Amino acid sequence: RKMCLYFLKVMVFPKKDLSYRRKQRYISVHLEDYLVQLFGERG
């Protein structure tokens, strides 16, 4: 889980980007499916 937390921090780090909200929404929507495909787990 440390990897996941670090990954999330890296993904959400660029808060200065104008597309931050768009990225955050996209991540929040597709993050679960992405993690399922990446780790093969369903949380």
WOZIDA-V594491 format. One record per pair of residues at least 4 apart in sequence whose ideal C-beta (glycine too) atoms are under 7 Angstrom apart, sorted by the first residue. I is the first residue (numbers start at 0). J is the second residue. D is the distance in Angstrom with one decimal. If there is no record, write none. Layout:
BEGIN
i & j & d
I & J & D
I & J & D
END
This chain:
BEGIN
i & j & d
0 & 4 & 6.2
1 & 5 & 6.2
2 & 6 & 6.0
3 & 7 & 6.3
4 & 8 & 6.4
5 & 9 & 6.4
6 & 10 & 6.3
7 & 11 & 5.9
8 & 12 & 6.1
10 & 26 & 5.9
11 & 23 & 6.6
13 & 19 & 6.6
14 & 19 & 5.4
16 & 22 & 7.0
18 & 22 & 5.6
19 & 23 & 6.1
20 & 24 & 6.2
21 & 25 & 6.3
22 & 26 & 6.1
23 & 27 & 6.1
24 & 28 & 6.2
25 & 29 & 6.0
26 & 30 & 5.0
29 & 33 & 5.4
30 & 34 & 6.1
31 & 35 & 6.4
32 & 36 & 6.4
33 & 37 & 5.9
34 & 38 & 5.6
35 & 39 & 7.0
35 & 40 & 6.5
35 & 41 & 5.7
END
